[in-house]
Amino acid sequence: MGICDGELVRRVRAGDAGAFSLLVERHFGPARALAARLCAHRDDVDDIVQEAFLQAFTGLGRLRDPDRFGAWLAGIIRNISRAAARQAPLLLLADWPEDLHPASAQGLPSAEDLDRTEVLRDAVAGLPGGQRRAVELYYFADLPAGQIGGSSGAAKASLHKARRRLREHITARRPDLIPAVSRRVTMTTVRIAHAEAHFDPGPDGTTAARRILVVLADDPGHRAIGLWLPARQAMGLWQIPGRPPRDSEPSRPERHAPPGDLPVREFTVADLASRLLGAAGAAVTGVDIDELGPGVLAAQIGVAAPAGPRQVTAPPGSALALAAALEAPVRVADALMDRLAIPVTGADLAGLFASRAPASPSWPRYGPRNLAFADGLDSWVIGGSSRAEATGAHWDDYTVAAADGTATLSAAVPQPYGDVFTHQMWIAGEYRGATVTLAAEITALDVAGHAELSLFTITHAEDRSQARVVLPAPPGRQPVAVRRDRRDSSQTITGSSDWTRYQITAQVPADADTMGIEFTLAGPGTVRLRHVELTRAS
């Protein structure tokens, strides 16, 4: 692990996808910490980190100084966080700033790499004359195999021998140029069996679709996986309440026209995408779902184009929405299926996964309740990036409980994913414009990561040009576009096994809509909370 960031970046550019996995492992923690500081809503932190690593992967060719990967990634996180604060989250396809790039051929460096790297030019120069000519014409001049030699078969045989010689030459002299993960990743073909939106209510009576549950079924293997994807990526899938197997899928319905007219079929996103690809002479051949690194899901969209096959990296939700619209095949890496899939025996695939969704919170309207935990965690909401992780594999990394007047957050595994919190919110009401003090007693045991107690306020300011949330309106009136601002006053829990009193004093903005208390743990250990008090200054 002594390899520097710059070397890992250069290896990724040379085709070593495994090197990017190391970059993810190295920078995931700092990336999450930065996103948590910049993000107005904790449940968005994990989405921002996922999107940042995807943008970094697809835009790595634009990084001028590979040794500054960490600073560059931080800039991407800042840009995404700012965009998330001003954009409505309902997008079908993300706008990825990348050109179509060629897929690797049997894991060998591309022609561009051969042209740019001296050792590879030497390797080509050392090939027998016929093989060298075949490589130059095929990779450099982009001639098809049929135009290289006397026959297409002879040209393919020469190219096969040349690739083997090149690999042997490069492996012996520059093994770092050979992709570490050039072996073929085995995939399982799945179908999009179900997609449904899950709504979270707010304390002001509004609701928002934050997650789309997408069920991918491996019918021959009698198993399925459920992905909880951000609504802004996967909203296009919401229109598929339950997809039957393709061979039994009914034809698309037609909209009835007045008598005497020809039937009119609904023009859909699939029609538009199909026409755009057709105009470019291209077609989507399939979507593959795998991990870029630990905890970072990504999709590769296969495209058949006039210049040859291409692959485009995209968020899983966007790629699956496109696959559903175009009825393109979907595959999932076997390693991912083996780790996350559950056996299925009946037809209710959605119920198997929806039952695991976090319960919708019940908001007290005017003030905090159950601060003494007399009724367990009633009125407290449980969340965090561990509970929002797309695959559900880390939802049980933490436990949250309350008994004997004490709330407990505890890591259930040695290295838990992300964080967990419990909080409650209420209408700011009589606290608006006042100074308030939050006090509580806390213990910490074996806390090696981060824990904190927070008092926060949320303000919805009307702003139609920079809308993130759209609040519903009574009949006859236009919905109101708002900007959502969250302000936190926090204290870090330093880690004492004795009960220690913590106190936070803050001014509640006069225009605050809601406010709340939050207790958070990120990483190993256990923290406990009791004797919570919220007082208003006289």
C-alpha positions in Angstrom: 0.0 0.0 0.0 3.0 2.3 -0.3 2.0 3.2 -3.9 1.2 7.0 -4.1 -2.0 8.4 -5.5 -0.3 9.6 -8.7 0.9 6.1 -9.5 -2.5 4.6 -8.9 -4.1 7.3 -11.1 -1.6 6.4 -13.9 -2.4 2.7 -13.5 -6.1 3.4 -13.8 -5.5 5.4 -17.0 -3.5 2.4 -18.4 -6.5 0.1 -17.8 -6.0 -1.2 -14.3 -9.4 -0.9 -12.8 -8.2 -2.5 -9.6 -6.0 0.5 -8.9 -9.1 2.7 -8.6 -10.5 0.3 -6.0 -7.4 1.2 -3.9 -8.1 4.9 -4.4 -11.6 4.4 -3.2 -10.4 2.6 0.0 -7.8 5.3 0.7 -10.1 8.3 0.2 -13.6 7.0 1.2 -13.3 8.1 4.9 -12.1 11.7 4.2 -14.6 12.0 1.3 -17.5 11.1 3.6 -16.3 13.5 6.3 -16.1 16.4 3.8 -19.6 15.5 2.4 -21.1 15.4 5.9 -19.8 18.9 6.6 -21.1 20.3 3.4 -24.4 18.5 3.1 -27.7 19.9 4.4 -29.3 16.5 4.9 -27.4 13.5 6.4 -29.2 11.0 4.2 -27.7 12.7 1.1 -24.1 12.2 2.3 -23.6 8.7 0.9 -25.2 9.6 -2.4 -22.8 12.5 -2.8 -19.8 10.3 -2.1 -21.0 7.7 -4.6 -21.5 10.3 -7.3 -18.2 11.9 -6.6 -16.2 8.7 -7.0 -18.2 7.9 -10.2 -17.4 11.4 -11.6 -13.8 11.0 -10.6 -13.6 7.6 -12.4 -15.2 8.8 -15.6 -13.2 12.1 -15.6 -9.8 10.8 -14.6 -8.3 11.8 -17.9 -8.9 15.5 -17.1 -6.8 15.4 -13.9 -3.7 17.3 -14.8 -1.7 16.5 -11.7 -2.3 12.8 -10.7 -0.5 13.4 -7.4 -3.3 15.8 -6.4 -6.1 13.2 -6.7 -7.4 13.8 -3.1 -7.7 17.6 -3.6 -9.4 17.1 -7.0 -11.9 14.6 -5.4 -12.6 17.2 -2.7 -13.4 19.8 -5.3 -15.8 17.3 -7.0 -17.6 16.7 -3.7 -17.9 20.5 -3.1 -19.4 21.0 -6.6 -21.9 18.1 -6.1 -22.9 19.4 -2.7 -23.5 22.9 -4.1 -25.5 21.4 -7.0 -27.6 19.3 -4.6 -28.6 22.4 -2.7 -30.0 24.1 -5.8 -31.3 21.3 -8.1 -34.5 19.4 -8.1 -33.7 15.7 -7.6 -35.9 14.3 -10.3 -33.6 13.4 -13.2 -33.9 10.3 -15.5 -30.3 10.3 -16.7 -27.3 11.9 -15.2 -25.3 14.3 -17.4 -21.9 12.7 -17.3 -19.1 14.9 -18.8 -17.3 12.1 -20.6 -16.8 11.0 -24.2 -17.6 7.4 -25.2 -14.4 5.5 -24.6 -13.4 2.1 -26.0 -13.6 -1.0 -23.9 -10.3 -2.8 -23.3 -9.5 -5.6 -25.8 -8.6 -8.8 -23.9 -7.1 -6.5 -21.2 -4.3 -5.3 -23.5 -3.3 -1.6 -23.5 -5.1 0.4 -26.2 -3.5 1.8 -29.3 -3.4 5.2 -27.6 -1.3 3.7 -24.8 1.0 2.0 -27.3 1.6 5.3 -29.1 2.3 7.1 -25.8 4.5 4.7 -24.0 8.1 4.1 -25.1 8.3 0.5 -23.8 5.2 -0.4 -25.8 6.5 1.1 -29.0 9.7 -1.1 -28.5 7.5 -4.1 -28.0 5.6 -3.5 -31.3 8.9 -2.9 -33.1 10.2 -6.3 -31.9 7.3 -8.2 -33.4 7.8 -10.3 -36.6 7.1 -8.3 -39.8 3.6 -9.7 -40.5 2.4 -9.3 -37.0 3.8 -5.8 -36.6 2.0 -4.7 -39.8 -1.3 -6.3 -38.6 -1.0 -4.4 -35.2 -0.2 -1.1 -36.9 -3.0 -1.3 -39.4 -5.6 -2.6 -36.9 -4.8 -0.4 -33.9 -3.2 2.7 -35.4 -5.0 3.0 -38.8 -8.3 1.5 -37.5 -8.6 -0.8 -40.5 -11.0 -3.7 -40.0 -9.4 -7.2 -40.0 -10.8 -8.0 -43.4 -8.7 -5.2 -45.0 -5.4 -6.0 -43.4 -4.3 -9.2 -45.1 -5.3 -11.8 -47.7 -8.3 -12.8 -45.5 -10.0 -11.8 -42.3 -9.1 -15.2 -40.7 -5.4 -14.7 -41.5 -5.4 -11.2 -40.1 -7.2 -12.3 -36.9 -4.6 -15.1 -36.4 -1.7 -12.6 -36.8 -3.4 -10.2 -34.3 -3.9 -13.1 -31.8 -0.2 -14.1 -32.0 0.9 -10.4 -31.8 -1.2 -9.8 -28.7 0.3 -12.9 -27.0 3.9 -11.7 -27.8 3.1 -8.2 -26.6 1.8 -9.5 -23.3 4.8 -11.7 -22.8 7.2 -8.8 -23.6 5.4 -6.3 -21.4 4.9 -8.7 -18.5 8.7 -9.4 -18.5 9.8 -5.7 -18.7 6.9 -3.5 -17.4 4.4 -5.7 -15.4 2.8 -2.5 -14.0 1.3 -1.8 -17.4 -0.6 -5.0 -17.4 -4.1 -4.5 -15.8 -4.3 -6.3 -12.5 -7.9 -7.2 -13.1 -7.7 -8.0 -16.8 -9.4 -11.3 -16.1 -13.0 -11.5 -17.2 -15.6 -10.7 -14.6 -18.3 -13.3 -14.6 -21.8 -11.9 -14.7 -25.3 -13.1 -14.0 -28.1 -12.0 -16.3 -31.1 -10.6 -14.3 -34.4 -8.9 -15.1 -35.8 -5.7 -13.6 -38.6 -7.4 -11.6 -39.9 -4.5 -9.6 -39.4 -0.8 -8.9 -41.3 1.3 -6.4 -40.8 4.7 -4.8 -40.7 5.0 -1.0 -41.8 8.3 0.4 -40.6 10.0 3.6 -43.0 12.3 5.4 -41.8 15.6 6.9 -42.9 17.4 10.1 -44.7 20.0 8.0 -47.0 17.4 6.4 -45.1 17.2 3.0 -43.7 14.0 1.6 -40.9 13.3 -0.9 -39.7 10.2 -2.8 -36.1 9.8 -1.6 -35.5 6.2 -2.6 -36.5 3.8 -5.3 -36.5 0.1 -4.5 -35.3 -1.8 -7.5 -35.5 -5.6 -7.4 -33.3 -7.5 -9.9 -34.2 -11.2 -10.2 -32.1 -14.1 -11.3 -34.9 -16.4 -12.3 -32.9 -19.5 -13.2 -31.1 -19.2 -9.8 -34.3 -18.5 -7.9 -32.7 -15.5 -6.2 -32.9 -11.7 -6.3 -31.2 -8.6 -5.0 -32.8 -5.3 -3.9 -31.1 -2.0 -4.5 -32.3 1.2 -2.8 -31.3 3.9 -5.3 -31.6 7.7 -5.1 -34.9 8.8 -6.6 -33.1 11.5 -8.7 -31.3 8.7 -10.5 -33.9 6.0 -10.7 -37.2 7.9 -11.0 -37.6 6.5 -14.6 -37.9 3.0 -13.1 -40.8 4.1 -10.9 -43.1 3.6 -13.9 -42.4 -0.2 -13.8 -44.6 -1.5 -10.9 -43.7 -5.1 -11.8 -42.0 -6.3 -14.9 -42.9 -9.9 -16.1 -40.3 -12.0 -17.9 -39.7 -10.8 -21.4 -41.2 -13.8 -23.2 -44.6 -13.2 -21.4 -44.5 -9.4 -21.5 -47.6 -7.9 -23.2 -47.3 -5.5 -26.1 -47.4 -1.8 -25.3 -50.9 -0.5 -25.0 -52.3 1.9 -27.5 -54.2 5.1 -26.6 -57.7 4.9 -28.1 -58.6 7.6 -30.6 -62.0 8.8 -31.7 -63.8 6.5 -34.2 -62.5 6.7 -37.7 -59.0 7.8 -36.6 -55.9 5.5 -36.5 -54.8 4.4 -33.1 -52.3 6.7 -31.4 -49.5 5.1 -29.4 -48.1 7.0 -26.4 -44.6 8.5 -27.1 -42.3 7.4 -24.3 -38.8 8.0 -23.1 -37.9 4.6 -24.7 -39.0 6.0 -28.1 -36.9 9.1 -27.7 -33.8 7.2 -26.5 -34.2 4.7 -29.4 -34.5 7.5 -32.0 -31.5 9.4 -30.6 -29.3 6.3 -30.6 -30.6 5.3 -34.1 -29.8 8.8 -35.4 -26.2 8.3 -34.2 -26.1 4.8 -35.6 -25.7 3.3 -32.2 -27.6 0.9 -29.9 -27.4 0.0 -26.2 -26.3 -3.6 -25.9 -26.6 -4.1 -22.2 -26.0 -2.8 -18.7 -23.5 -4.4 -16.2 -23.6 -3.6 -12.5 -20.5 -4.0 -10.3 -18.4 -2.2 -7.7 -15.8 0.4 -8.6 -14.4 -0.1 -5.1 -15.6 -1.1 -1.6 -19.2 0.3 -1.2 -19.2 2.2 -4.6 -21.6 0.7 -7.1 -21.3 1.6 -10.7 -22.8 0.5 -14.0 -21.2 0.0 -17.4 -23.5 0.7 -20.4 -22.5 -1.2 -23.4 -23.0 0.7 -26.7 -22.6 -0.7 -30.2 -21.4 2.3 -32.4 -20.2 2.6 -35.9 -16.6 2.9 -34.7 -16.9 -0.3 -32.6 -18.1 -1.3 -29.2 -18.0 1.3 -26.4 -18.7 1.4 -22.7 -19.9 4.4 -20.6 -19.7 4.4 -16.8 -22.9 5.7 -15.1 -24.8 5.6 -11.8 -26.7 2.3 -11.4 -30.1 4.0 -11.2 -29.6 6.0 -14.4 -28.3 2.9 -16.3 -31.1 0.7 -15.1 -33.7 3.3 -16.1 -32.1 3.4 -19.6 -32.1 -0.4 -19.8 -35.7 -0.6 -18.8 -36.7 2.0 -21.4 -34.8 0.3 -24.2 -35.5 -3.3 -22.9 -31.7 -3.9 -22.9 -30.3 -6.9 -21.0 -29.0 -6.3 -17.4 -26.2 -8.3 -15.8 -24.8 -8.2 -12.2 -21.3 -9.3 -11.2 -21.4 -12.8 -9.7 -19.5 -11.7 -6.7 -22.1 -9.1 -6.0 -25.0 -11.5 -6.5 -23.4 -14.2 -4.3 -22.9 -11.6 -1.5 -26.3 -9.8 -1.6 -28.9 -12.1 -3.3 -31.5 -13.9 -1.2 -33.5 -17.0 -2.2 -37.0 -16.4 -3.6 -39.7 -18.9 -3.9 -42.9 -16.9 -4.5 -44.0 -14.1 -6.8 -43.9 -11.3 -4.2 -40.4 -10.2 -4.8 -41.1 -6.6 -3.8 -42.5 -7.7 -0.4 -39.3 -9.6 0.5 -37.3 -6.3 0.2 -39.8 -3.6 1.0 -40.4 -5.2 4.5 -36.8 -4.2 5.3 -37.4 -0.6 4.6 -37.0 1.7 7.6 -40.3 2.6 9.1 -41.7 6.0 8.2 -41.2 8.5 11.1 -44.1 9.8 13.1 -43.5 13.5 13.6 -44.6 15.4 16.8 -45.9 18.7 15.6 -45.1 21.4 18.1 -42.3 20.3 20.4 -39.9 17.5 21.4 -41.3 14.4 23.0 -40.0 11.4 24.9 -36.7 13.0 25.8 -36.4 10.7 28.8 -36.9 7.6 26.6 -39.8 6.5 28.7 -41.3 4.9 25.7 -38.2 3.6 24.1 -37.4 5.3 20.8 -41.0 6.4 20.2 -40.9 9.8 18.4 -37.2 9.2 17.5 -36.2 8.5 13.9 -33.3 6.1 13.1 -31.3 6.8 10.0 -27.8 7.4 8.6 -25.7 6.4 5.6 -25.5 2.8 6.8 -29.3 2.6 6.6 -29.3 4.4 3.2 -26.6 2.2 1.6 -28.0 1.0 -1.8 -27.5 -2.8 -1.4 -28.8 -3.2 2.1 -25.7 -5.2 3.0 -24.8 -2.8 5.8 -28.1 -1.9 7.3 -27.4 -4.1 10.3 -23.8 -2.8 10.9 -25.2 -0.7 13.9 -27.8 -1.4 16.6 -30.0 1.3 18.1 -32.0 0.7 21.3 -33.5 2.4 24.3 -34.1 1.1 27.8 -34.1 2.3 31.4 -34.2 6.0 30.2 -31.1 5.6 28.1 -30.6 5.5 24.3 -27.7 3.4 22.9 -26.0 3.5 19.5 -23.5 0.6 19.0 -21.5 -0.9 16.2 -22.5 -4.5 15.5 -19.4 -5.3 13.4 -15.7 -4.4 13.9 -15.6 -2.0 10.9 -19.1 -0.7 10.3 -20.1 1.1 7.1 -20.9 4.8 7.3 -22.8 6.1 10.3 -26.0 5.8 12.2 -28.1 8.4 14.0 -31.3 8.8 16.0 -33.0 12.1 16.0 -36.4 13.8 16.4 -37.8 16.9 14.8 -40.6 19.3 15.6 -42.1 22.6 14.3 -39.9 25.5 15.5 -43.0 27.3 16.7 -42.3 29.2 20.0 -38.6 28.6 19.7 -38.2 30.9 16.7 -35.8 33.8 17.4 -35.0 32.4 20.8 -31.7 31.2 22.4 -32.0 27.5 23.4 -29.8 25.1 25.3 -29.6 21.4 24.8 -28.0 19.4 27.6 -27.5 15.7 28.0 -25.3 13.1 29.7 -23.3 10.7 27.4 -20.9 7.8 27.8 -18.6 6.4 25.1 -16.9 3.0 25.0 -14.2 2.0 22.5 -15.2 4.8 20.1 -12.5 4.8 17.5 -14.3 6.8 14.9 -16.6 9.8 15.4 -19.6 10.5 17.6 -21.5 13.7 18.2 -24.5 15.4 19.7 -26.2 18.1 17.6 -29.0 20.7 17.8 -30.1 21.7 14.3 -32.6 24.0 12.5 -34.1 23.8 9.0 -35.4 26.8 7.0 -37.3 26.5 3.7 -36.8 29.8 1.8 -38.9 30.3 -1.3 -36.5 30.3 -4.3 -37.9 29.3 -7.6 -34.5 29.7 -9.4 -32.6 27.4 -7.1 -35.2 24.9 -6.1 -34.4 21.6 -4.3 -37.8 20.9 -2.8 -41.3 21.5 -4.2 -44.0 21.9 -1.5 -47.5 21.0 -2.5 -50.2 23.7 -2.7 -54.0 23.8 -2.2 -56.1 23.2 -5.4 -55.9 26.1 -7.8 -52.6 27.3 -6.6 -49.0 26.7 -7.9 -46.6 24.5 -5.9 -43.9 26.5 -4.0 -40.3 25.9 -4.9 -38.0 26.3 -1.9 -34.4 26.1 -0.9 -33.7 24.0 2.1 -31.0 25.3 4.6 -29.9 23.3 7.6 -27.7 24.8 10.4 -26.0 22.6 13.0 -24.5 23.3 16.4 -22.6 20.2 17.5 -20.3 18.8 20.1 -17.9 16.0 19.4 -18.1 13.1 21.9 -14.5 12.6 23.0 -14.8 9.1 24.5 -15.3 8.8 28.3 -16.7 5.6 29.9 -18.1 7.8 32.7 -21.3 9.8 32.3 -20.3 13.2 31.1 -22.5 16.2 30.7 -22.6 17.9 27.3 -24.2 21.3 26.6 -25.0 23.2 23.4 -26.4 26.7 23.2 -27.6 28.1 19.9 -29.8 30.8 18.4 -32.9 29.6 16.5 -33.4 31.6 13.3 -36.5 33.7 13.3 -37.6 32.1 10.0 -36.8 28.5 11.0 -39.5 26.0 10.0 -38.3 23.0 12.0 -35.6 22.0 14.5 -34.4 18.9 16.1 -31.9 16.9 18.2 -29.5 14.3 16.7 -27.2 11.7 18.2 -24.6 10.2 15.8 -22.0 7.4 15.8 -19.6 6.8 12.9 -17.3 3.8 13.3 -16.7 1.2 16.0 -17.7 1.5 19.7 -20.8 2.3 21.7 -22.3 5.6 22.9 -25.2 6.1 25.3 -27.5 9.1 25.9 -29.7 10.0 28.9 -31.2 13.0 30.8 -31.8 15.0 27.6 -33.1 18.5 28.3 -34.0 21.4 26.0 -34.6 24.8 27.6 -35.3 28.2 26.3 -33.4 31.2 27.7 -35.7 33.6 29.6 
